Amino acid sequence: MISLGHFWQAVTGTGPAALGSEATQPFSSVVIDSRAAEPGSLFIALRGERTDGHLYLPDAFAGGALAALAEPHAREIYPQARFVLPDGTVSGEAGPWVFIVPDSLAGLQAAARAWRSQMPADVIAITGSVGKTTTKEIVANVLAQRYVTLRSQGNLNNEIGLPLTLLQLGPEHQRVVLEMGMYTLGEIAHLCTLAQPRIGVVTNVGPTHAERLGSIDRIAAAKSELPQALPPGDEGGIAILNADDPLVLAMSGLTRARVFTYGLNPESHLWADEISSRGLEGLRFRFHYGDEVLHVKLPLLGRHSVHTALRAAAVGLADGLNWTEIVEGLQDVRGQLRLVVTRGLRDATLIDDTYNASPDSMLAALNLLEEIANTTHRAIAVLGDMYELGAYEEVGHRRVGGRAAQVVSKLVTVGPRAHLIAEEALASGMHSADVHPVEHNSDAIAVLQGLIREGDVILVKGSRAGGMEKIVDALARPRTPGAESK
């Protein structure tokens, strides 16, 4: 973790002589929410759409923050601080340290860039339309078998979250695994200037964020900024690309790095076959790498998780790990963060996949539902709106509806966009009595409480903005005996 003195130097470009013995004190954490401030933390005061973080400087210091990064108007909000000006001079004789910069976000990024450039760790960056966070977790699990590895927490993958992770780097770290998200062209390229990745992984290209970027080609261009930013192959740069996605494979012609491909195509450097999904028991398949063939059983759910395993194994192979280390890392169940399987109403099985949704991830979830329910249980899908699809909104929702008609016995859709899923399911042959389009989560809960039978397998999935975890909470909530109808 960056120290007070190193932060002073990164922000001002001057020596922190005024700090004295305080210079070597590391921050306990770096936070942007004053409620998360703790003794020894660094608070970054950011202007947001709804509020100004500078208003919470008193709260951050009351929580024990050692210092803050802020803009000039902080001097009016918290005048009792010692203010470090951009040239390194100090105004004030007592109180906590407040570093003044013209723009707090730009200051945070500049400090992260400077600190990262002093740290020896190799950075592995991951981008793509679907699967970034799970891939990041499993890649980190694999690399941790040999290296001291830092990973970004949750989905801290943007212009704020990524520099916060970089400031957690210490000289003990050998690898850092970062997720890179984007909303527009140029954003990933900018994140790469901060992180300076040596290895880059691209998972896939899909219509997520098409509303902002306008076309699949522009989304592919945005994702290609990662392989383009990698160092040349003779300097250690490695681009790990999905050979099953033509838009990703085409990025091999845009990078100076050595290209390592993965997929189900035997032409890939690393490929898989004989895939067998065992529902909640995980996956079996074979890895192929050169002349090596390896049979594995992994605790990952759904056939689509083979690609996740391939990505993590590819990073391990590219970074010098042996198969024993790679398979040990793949066995770490901490990678399955986004999908939770639990028991619910009338002892039904609930598949909680409510974190987010895109057409591809919806289809993968429906495939998993089919595998788990098999032929012995009723499959029920509760599917919500998918956002930011732009011109792909109707076709994306209808693709999901067509697949749902092949998989489920009962379908509940939630929200105006998800009505398209219901329409397509009906058009694909589902009976109207089995399709329940509703507007709100509360309506879905009411329908499901009367619909669920013992042994049902229920998938709940939709975009994060839909808040569909409330449906899971309602169905999973323990009930007193006799409280539910038989």
Backbone torsions as a table, in degrees:
resi	resn	phi	psi	omega
1	MET	NA	140.3	-178.7
2	ILE	-63.4	144.3	179.0
3	SER	-94.0	167.8	178.1
4	LEU	-60.0	-41.3	-179.5
5	GLY	-67.9	-43.3	178.2
6	HIS	-65.4	-35.4	178.0
7	PHE	-65.7	-42.4	176.9
8	TRP	-55.5	-49.4	-177.8
9	GLN	-64.8	-39.8	-179.0
10	ALA	-66.1	-35.5	-176.5
11	VAL	-83.2	-40.9	-172.8
12	THR	-102.2	-21.0	-174.8
13	GLY	74.4	11.8	-179.4
14	THR	-119.5	163.2	177.6
15	GLY	-73.2	143.1	-175.4
16	PRO	-88.3	48.7	-175.9
17	ALA	-59.5	-33.9	-176.6
18	ALA	-66.1	-15.9	-177.0
19	LEU	-78.8	-26.7	-176.9
20	GLY	60.9	-132.7	-177.0
21	SER	-69.3	-15.2	179.3
22	GLU	-71.1	-17.3	-172.1
23	ALA	-58.7	-34.8	-174.9
24	THR	-86.3	-1.8	-176.0
25	GLN	-73.6	118.9	177.6
26	PRO	-77.2	147.8	173.3
27	PHE	-70.1	144.8	177.3
28	SER	-76.4	-27.7	179.1
29	SER	-167.3	166.0	174.3
30	VAL	-123.7	123.2	-171.3
31	VAL	-131.1	154.0	173.5
32	ILE	-115.1	-1.5	178.2
33	ASP	-115.5	119.3	-176.6
34	SER	-59.5	-25.8	179.7
35	ARG	-69.7	-19.2	178.4
36	ALA	-92.6	-1.5	-179.5
37	ALA	-64.2	140.3	179.6
38	GLU	-139.0	168.2	178.8
39	PRO	-54.3	125.8	178.0
40	GLY	88.0	5.4	-176.0
41	SER	-85.3	164.1	173.7
42	LEU	-109.1	125.0	-179.5
43	PHE	-103.4	126.9	176.5
44	ILE	-100.6	114.4	-179.0
45	ALA	-88.5	109.5	-177.4
46	LEU	-113.1	145.8	171.5
47	ARG	-82.2	128.0	178.4
48	GLY	-113.0	178.9	179.4
49	GLU	-69.4	-31.0	-174.3
50	ARG	-105.4	-25.3	-178.1
51	THR	-152.8	173.1	-179.8
52	ASP	-114.2	116.9	-178.4
53	GLY	-58.9	-21.0	179.2
54	HIS	-63.6	-27.0	179.5
55	LEU	-65.6	-16.0	-175.4
56	TYR	-105.7	12.4	174.8
57	LEU	-55.7	-45.7	178.6
58	PRO	-58.6	-38.7	-179.5
59	ASP	-67.3	-40.1	-179.8
60	ALA	-63.1	-43.8	-179.9
61	PHE	-71.5	-32.0	174.6
62	ALA	-64.2	-30.1	177.8
63	GLY	-79.7	-4.6	176.2
64	GLY	108.4	6.5	-179.7
65	ALA	-55.5	137.3	179.2
66	LEU	-81.9	-33.5	-175.9
67	ALA	-156.5	169.4	177.6
68	ALA	-143.5	154.9	171.0
69	LEU	-110.6	127.4	-171.6
70	ALA	-153.0	170.9	179.1
71	GLU	-97.1	169.4	-170.6
72	PRO	-53.9	-32.5	-176.3
73	HIS	-71.7	-3.4	173.5
74	ALA	-62.7	-26.3	-177.8
75	ARG	-67.0	-25.2	176.3
76	GLU	-84.0	-34.3	-176.2
77	ILE	-76.7	-36.5	-177.1
78	TYR	-136.3	70.9	-172.4
79	PRO	-68.1	-15.1	-176.0
80	GLN	-83.0	11.0	-179.5
81	ALA	-90.6	169.7	167.5
82	ARG	-96.4	117.0	-173.4
83	PHE	-98.2	124.9	176.0
84	VAL	-97.2	114.4	-176.0
85	LEU	-83.1	164.2	-175.5
86	PRO	-55.4	-26.1	179.6
87	ASP	-89.9	4.1	177.6
88	GLY	93.0	-6.3	176.4
89	THR	-75.1	157.6	-175.0
90	VAL	-117.1	135.3	175.2
91	SER	-117.9	120.9	-178.3
92	GLY	109.4	150.9	-173.5
93	GLU	-114.8	-9.3	-177.0
94	ALA	-148.6	171.0	177.8
95	GLY	94.6	176.1	-179.9
96	PRO	-69.7	161.2	-179.5
97	TRP	-82.9	134.2	173.5
98	VAL	-128.5	116.9	178.9
99	PHE	-87.5	123.1	-176.9
100	ILE	-97.8	127.3	177.1
101	VAL	-135.8	158.4	179.1
102	PRO	-62.6	-34.6	-176.7
103	ASP	-140.9	119.5	-174.4
104	SER	-65.0	-40.5	-179.3
105	LEU	-65.4	-45.2	177.7
106	ALA	-63.0	-35.9	177.5
107	GLY	-66.5	-41.8	176.4
108	LEU	-59.7	-46.2	-178.4
109	GLN	-66.1	-39.9	179.0
110	ALA	-64.1	-40.6	178.9
111	ALA	-65.8	-41.7	179.6
112	ALA	-64.1	-41.6	179.4
113	ARG	-62.3	-45.6	-178.6
114	ALA	-65.2	-41.6	-178.8
115	TRP	-68.9	-43.1	-179.8
116	ARG	-60.8	-36.9	-177.3
117	SER	-65.9	-18.2	178.7
118	GLN	-92.9	-10.7	-175.1
119	MET	-94.3	142.2	-174.5
120	PRO	-81.4	-9.5	-172.9
121	ALA	-62.8	143.6	168.6
122	ASP	-82.7	139.1	179.9
123	VAL	-102.1	132.0	172.2
124	ILE	-111.2	118.8	-177.1
125	ALA	-110.1	143.3	-176.2
126	ILE	-129.7	129.1	174.9
127	THR	-138.0	173.8	-178.0
128	GLY	145.7	168.8	-177.5
129	SER	-78.5	-33.4	-177.5
130	VAL	-137.1	143.4	170.8
131	GLY	89.5	10.1	-176.4
132	LYS	-63.9	-49.3	-172.1
133	THR	-69.0	-45.1	178.4
134	THR	-62.7	-41.7	176.7
135	THR	-60.4	-43.9	179.5
136	LYS	-58.5	-44.4	-178.8
137	GLU	-63.9	-45.4	-175.6
138	ILE	-73.9	-36.0	173.7
139	VAL	-59.2	-44.6	179.5
140	ALA	-64.1	-38.0	177.0
141	ASN	-61.2	-40.4	179.5
142	VAL	-66.9	-51.2	-176.8
143	LEU	-63.8	-30.1	-179.4
144	ALA	-67.0	-12.5	176.2
145	GLN	-67.3	-23.4	179.4
146	ARG	-123.6	-35.3	-170.9
147	TYR	-112.1	151.9	169.6
148	VAL	-72.8	114.0	-165.9
149	THR	-121.8	129.6	172.1
150	LEU	-102.9	140.0	176.2
151	ARG	-128.1	149.7	174.8
152	SER	-66.6	142.6	-178.6
153	GLN	-83.1	137.6	178.2
154	GLY	57.0	-130.4	177.8
155	ASN	-117.2	45.8	175.5
156	LEU	-72.3	82.2	-168.6
157	ASN	-124.6	12.3	-174.5
158	ASN	-116.1	-164.4	-174.0
159	GLU	-67.4	-13.9	174.5
160	ILE	-100.2	-51.6	-174.1
161	GLY	-64.0	-41.0	-177.6
162	LEU	-64.2	-47.0	177.4
163	PRO	-64.7	-30.6	175.6
164	LEU	-61.1	-39.7	177.5
165	THR	-66.5	-42.7	-178.8
166	LEU	-60.9	-33.1	179.4
167	LEU	-71.1	-12.7	176.0
168	GLN	-84.4	-10.3	179.6
169	LEU	-59.7	143.4	172.9
170	GLY	-132.7	167.9	-179.1
171	PRO	-63.6	-17.3	178.9
172	GLU	-76.5	-19.0	-176.2
173	HIS	-76.2	135.5	177.3
174	GLN	-104.5	-28.5	178.3
175	ARG	-138.5	147.7	172.4
176	VAL	-135.8	130.9	-177.1
177	VAL	-110.8	120.8	-173.2
178	LEU	-122.9	141.5	172.0
179	GLU	-95.7	139.1	179.0
180	MET	-123.1	112.8	174.7
181	GLY	-100.4	174.2	179.1
182	MET	-160.2	154.9	172.6
183	TYR	-118.4	-17.8	-176.3
184	THR	-153.1	167.7	177.8
185	LEU	-61.4	142.8	177.3
186	GLY	91.5	-14.8	-174.8
187	GLU	-71.7	-44.3	178.9
188	ILE	-66.8	-38.7	177.1
189	ALA	-58.4	-40.6	178.8
190	HIS	-66.4	-43.6	178.5
191	LEU	-60.3	-34.3	179.0
192	CYS	-67.3	-31.3	176.4
193	THR	-65.9	-27.4	177.9
194	LEU	-80.4	-46.0	-170.4
195	ALA	-86.9	-28.0	-178.8
196	GLN	52.3	59.2	-176.7
197	PRO	-69.2	148.3	173.2
198	ARG	-99.2	-34.2	178.3
199	ILE	-119.1	134.2	178.5
200	GLY	-127.2	136.6	179.6
201	VAL	-118.8	129.9	173.9
202	VAL	-115.0	121.0	-174.1
203	THR	-80.4	-49.8	-174.8
204	ASN	-174.8	172.8	174.7
205	VAL	-128.3	122.1	178.9
206	GLY	-138.9	-176.8	-172.1
207	PRO	-79.2	2.8	176.3
208	THR	-57.0	131.8	-176.7
209	HIS	74.4	12.5	177.3
210	ALA	-62.6	-26.9	178.5
211	GLU	-60.0	-34.4	179.9
212	ARG	-87.7	-42.7	-173.2
213	LEU	-91.3	-21.1	169.7
214	GLY	94.0	-28.3	-178.3
215	SER	-156.9	159.1	176.3
216	ILE	-61.2	-38.6	-179.3
217	ASP	-61.7	-38.8	178.7
218	ARG	-71.1	-33.9	175.2
219	ILE	-64.2	-43.9	177.8
220	ALA	-61.0	-40.2	178.7
221	ALA	-61.7	-40.0	179.7
222	ALA	-66.0	-44.2	-179.8
223	LYS	-67.0	-30.9	-177.8
224	SER	-69.1	-10.8	178.2
225	GLU	-63.0	-26.3	177.3
226	LEU	-69.0	-56.7	179.3
227	PRO	-61.4	-29.7	177.9
228	GLN	-67.6	-27.4	-176.2
229	ALA	-86.4	-8.4	-176.1
230	LEU	-72.7	152.1	177.5
231	PRO	-69.1	164.1	179.2
232	PRO	-60.9	158.1	-179.7
233	GLY	-57.6	-37.3	-178.5
234	ASP	-74.2	-5.8	173.6
235	GLU	-108.8	11.8	175.2
236	GLY	99.9	-0.9	-178.7
237	GLY	-70.4	134.4	-180.0
238	ILE	-136.6	123.7	176.1
239	ALA	-103.6	118.3	-178.8
240	ILE	-102.5	112.2	-167.8
241	LEU	-122.6	143.2	179.9
242	ASN	-77.2	107.8	-177.3
243	ALA	-73.3	-13.9	179.2
244	ASP	-84.7	-7.4	178.4
245	ASP	-113.3	108.5	-175.7
246	PRO	-56.8	-34.3	-179.3
247	LEU	-69.5	-31.8	176.7
248	VAL	-77.5	-44.1	-179.7
249	LEU	-59.3	-33.7	179.6
250	ALA	-63.3	-20.4	179.9
251	MET	-69.0	-13.0	177.9
252	SER	-61.3	-25.4	178.4
253	GLY	-85.9	-0.1	-175.9
254	LEU	-109.5	-5.3	-173.6
255	THR	-112.7	150.9	174.0
256	ARG	-88.7	-11.8	-175.9
257	ALA	-75.5	163.0	171.0
258	ARG	-68.3	134.6	-177.6
259	VAL	-95.5	131.0	175.8
260	PHE	-124.4	116.3	-176.7
261	THR	-101.9	152.8	177.0
262	TYR	-140.0	159.7	177.5
263	GLY	157.2	-162.7	176.8
264	LEU	-97.7	-3.2	179.9
265	ASN	-83.2	122.9	179.8
266	PRO	-60.4	-12.5	175.9
267	GLU	-77.4	-10.5	-179.6
268	SER	-72.4	155.9	175.3
269	HIS	-62.6	-40.9	177.4
270	LEU	-127.4	125.0	-177.3
271	TRP	-142.0	166.2	-175.7
272	ALA	-131.4	150.6	173.0
273	ASP	-151.6	-175.4	-176.5
274	GLU	50.5	49.6	-176.7
275	ILE	-81.5	128.5	178.2
276	SER	-134.0	114.7	177.2
277	SER	-89.6	130.8	179.9
278	ARG	-107.8	32.9	179.9
279	GLY	60.8	-126.4	-178.0
280	LEU	-72.3	-9.2	178.8
281	GLU	-86.6	-4.2	175.2
282	GLY	102.6	-153.6	-172.1
283	LEU	-126.2	148.7	165.8
284	ARG	-124.2	139.8	175.2
285	PHE	-166.8	178.1	177.9
286	ARG	-115.2	133.3	166.9
287	PHE	-86.5	142.1	170.6
288	HIS	-125.3	126.3	177.8
289	TYR	-143.4	106.0	-173.8
290	GLY	61.0	-125.9	178.9
291	ASP	-89.5	-0.5	-177.0
292	GLU	-88.4	138.0	174.4
293	VAL	-128.3	127.9	-175.6
294	LEU	-131.1	122.1	174.8
295	HIS	-85.7	130.1	-179.3
296	VAL	-134.0	151.8	169.8
297	LYS	-124.8	122.1	-173.3
298	LEU	-126.1	148.3	-179.9
299	PRO	-83.9	43.3	177.8
300	LEU	-105.2	144.3	-172.9
301	LEU	-99.7	130.1	174.3
302	GLY	90.8	144.8	-179.6
303	ARG	-59.8	-31.8	-179.4
304	HIS	-62.2	-20.9	-178.9
305	SER	-70.7	-12.8	174.3
306	VAL	-58.6	-40.7	179.0
307	HIS	-64.5	-37.0	176.9
308	THR	-61.9	-45.5	179.1
309	ALA	-63.4	-39.9	178.0
310	LEU	-61.0	-42.3	179.8
311	ARG	-61.7	-48.0	-177.4
312	ALA	-65.1	-41.1	178.0
313	ALA	-64.9	-38.5	179.1
314	ALA	-62.4	-42.1	177.3
315	VAL	-62.0	-44.3	-179.9
316	GLY	-61.0	-46.3	179.3
317	LEU	-63.5	-43.1	-179.5
318	ALA	-65.0	-26.5	-176.6
319	ASP	-101.1	13.2	170.0
320	GLY	91.1	6.2	179.6
321	LEU	-76.1	155.6	175.6
322	ASN	-94.2	171.2	-175.1
323	TRP	-65.2	-33.3	178.1
324	THR	-60.6	-45.9	179.3
325	GLU	-64.8	-42.1	-177.9
326	ILE	-63.0	-48.4	-178.1
327	VAL	-66.8	-37.6	175.5
328	GLU	-59.2	-42.3	179.0
329	GLY	-66.4	-38.4	179.4
330	LEU	-68.2	-22.4	179.1
331	GLN	-77.5	-12.2	-177.3
332	ASP	-72.1	113.6	-174.0
333	VAL	-74.5	-3.7	178.4
334	ARG	-63.0	-16.0	179.8
335	GLY	-71.2	-20.5	-175.1
336	GLN	-90.5	61.5	-171.6
337	LEU	-82.1	-32.3	-168.8
338	ARG	-84.6	-15.7	-173.9
339	LEU	-123.2	125.1	-177.5
340	VAL	-122.6	131.6	176.8
341	VAL	-109.1	126.8	-177.0
342	THR	-144.2	173.1	177.2
343	ARG	-93.8	144.3	-177.4
344	GLY	-133.7	-157.1	-178.8
345	LEU	-50.6	132.6	179.2
346	ARG	55.8	34.4	177.2
347	ASP	60.6	26.1	173.3
348	ALA	-71.0	157.5	174.2
349	THR	-94.2	122.7	179.8
350	LEU	-102.9	125.5	172.5
351	ILE	-102.6	104.0	-177.8
352	ASP	-90.9	102.2	178.8
353	ASP	-124.6	48.1	-169.4
354	THR	-90.8	3.8	-174.9
355	TYR	-62.5	-46.5	-179.6
356	ASN	-166.0	175.7	-176.3
357	ALA	-156.3	142.8	170.3
358	SER	-140.7	167.3	178.3
359	PRO	-54.9	-44.2	-178.4
360	ASP	-65.7	-42.4	-179.2
361	SER	-71.9	-30.8	174.1
362	MET	-63.0	-45.9	-179.9
363	LEU	-63.4	-40.8	178.1
364	ALA	-63.2	-39.6	179.6
365	ALA	-67.0	-38.6	176.8
366	LEU	-65.3	-37.3	176.3
367	ASN	-62.6	-41.6	178.0
368	LEU	-64.6	-42.3	177.2
369	LEU	-56.6	-43.6	179.4
370	GLU	-62.1	-41.5	-179.2
371	GLU	-66.2	-39.8	-177.1
372	ILE	-74.7	-44.5	-178.5
373	ALA	-70.5	-36.6	-179.1
374	ASN	53.1	-136.8	-179.1
375	THR	-107.4	1.7	-173.0
376	THR	-101.2	-9.1	-178.0
377	HIS	-134.9	153.5	173.7
378	ARG	-75.0	136.3	175.5
379	ALA	-100.0	125.5	177.9
380	ILE	-121.6	131.2	177.0
381	ALA	-115.2	132.4	174.3
382	VAL	-115.9	104.4	-169.7
383	LEU	-118.9	133.6	-177.0
384	GLY	-108.9	-176.1	179.9
385	ASP	-60.7	147.0	168.7
386	MET	-111.8	129.8	-174.1
387	TYR	-103.3	165.5	171.4
388	GLU	62.1	30.9	178.6
389	LEU	-92.8	-9.9	177.4
390	GLY	56.3	-129.8	-178.0
391	ALA	-66.5	-12.9	-179.1
392	TYR	-93.0	5.9	-173.8
393	GLU	-59.9	-50.7	-176.4
394	GLU	-69.7	-47.6	-177.2
395	VAL	-64.6	-36.1	179.7
396	GLY	-64.9	-47.3	179.5
397	HIS	-66.1	-38.1	-178.7
398	ARG	-70.1	-34.7	174.3
399	ARG	-57.3	-43.3	-179.9
400	VAL	-66.3	-41.8	178.9
401	GLY	-61.7	-40.6	178.7
402	GLY	-63.6	-40.8	178.6
403	ARG	-70.8	-38.9	179.1
404	ALA	-57.6	-39.2	-179.8
405	ALA	-61.6	-26.5	179.7
406	GLN	-83.9	-17.7	-169.7
407	VAL	-109.2	-42.8	-163.6
408	VAL	-102.0	155.2	171.5
409	SER	-88.1	-35.4	179.6
410	LYS	-133.8	140.7	-179.1
411	LEU	-129.0	127.3	173.4
412	VAL	-119.6	123.2	177.0
413	THR	-112.2	144.9	-173.3
414	VAL	-126.3	117.2	176.2
415	GLY	108.7	161.7	-175.3
416	PRO	-66.3	-38.4	178.8
417	ARG	-69.0	-39.1	-177.7
418	ALA	-67.4	-14.4	173.6
419	HIS	-57.6	-29.8	177.7
420	LEU	-64.7	-34.3	175.6
421	ILE	-62.0	-45.6	179.9
422	ALA	-63.4	-43.3	179.9
423	GLU	-59.3	-44.9	-177.7
424	GLU	-70.5	-35.3	177.1
425	ALA	-62.6	-41.6	176.9
426	LEU	-65.0	-42.6	179.4
427	ALA	-65.5	-22.3	-178.6
428	SER	-93.7	6.1	171.6
429	GLY	115.3	-4.7	177.5
430	MET	-69.3	145.8	178.8
431	HIS	-76.5	143.2	-176.8
432	SER	-59.5	-29.3	179.5
433	ALA	-69.8	-14.9	-178.2
434	ASP	-101.4	-0.8	-177.7
435	VAL	-118.0	125.9	-174.0
436	HIS	-128.1	88.7	175.1
437	PRO	-79.6	127.2	178.3
438	VAL	-131.9	167.9	-175.8
439	GLU	-94.2	-34.1	-168.7
440	HIS	-129.5	158.4	177.6
441	ASN	-58.0	-39.2	-179.5
442	SER	-62.3	-36.3	176.8
443	ASP	-66.2	-41.1	179.6
444	ALA	-63.7	-41.1	178.9
445	ILE	-60.4	-43.6	179.8
446	ALA	-62.6	-43.1	179.2
447	VAL	-62.8	-46.3	-175.4
448	LEU	-67.5	-34.8	179.6
449	GLN	-62.3	-28.3	176.6
450	GLY	-93.4	-8.3	-172.3
451	LEU	-101.5	-34.8	-169.9
452	ILE	-70.8	137.3	174.9
453	ARG	-119.8	162.2	179.0
454	GLU	-58.2	133.4	177.1
455	GLY	90.5	-7.1	178.9
456	ASP	-61.9	151.1	173.0
457	VAL	-114.6	121.8	-168.9
458	ILE	-122.2	121.2	173.9
459	LEU	-96.4	129.9	174.5
460	VAL	-120.8	118.4	-175.6
461	LYS	-152.3	140.7	176.5
462	GLY	-175.8	174.3	179.2
463	SER	-66.0	150.8	-174.2
464	ARG	-54.7	-37.3	-176.8
465	ALA	-63.2	-20.0	-179.4
466	GLY	-76.5	-14.1	177.2
467	GLY	59.1	38.3	-173.8
468	MET	-74.6	-5.5	173.1
469	GLU	-61.5	-20.8	176.7
470	LYS	-65.3	-32.4	176.8
471	ILE	-66.4	-45.2	178.9
472	VAL	-61.4	-44.8	-179.3
473	ASP	-58.8	-41.3	-178.1
474	ALA	-68.3	-38.9	-177.6
475	LEU	-79.1	-26.7	-177.6
476	ALA	-91.7	-9.4	-174.9
477	ARG	-62.5	129.6	177.8
478	PRO	-60.2	139.7	-179.4
479	ARG	-120.2	146.5	178.7
480	THR	-73.3	150.9	-178.9
481	PRO	-55.4	135.6	178.3
482	GLY	84.7	-0.4	-176.7
483	ALA	-80.9	-13.5	-178.0
484	GLU	-120.2	149.9	-179.8
485	SER	-76.2	151.8	-179.8
486	LYS	-97.4	NA	NA
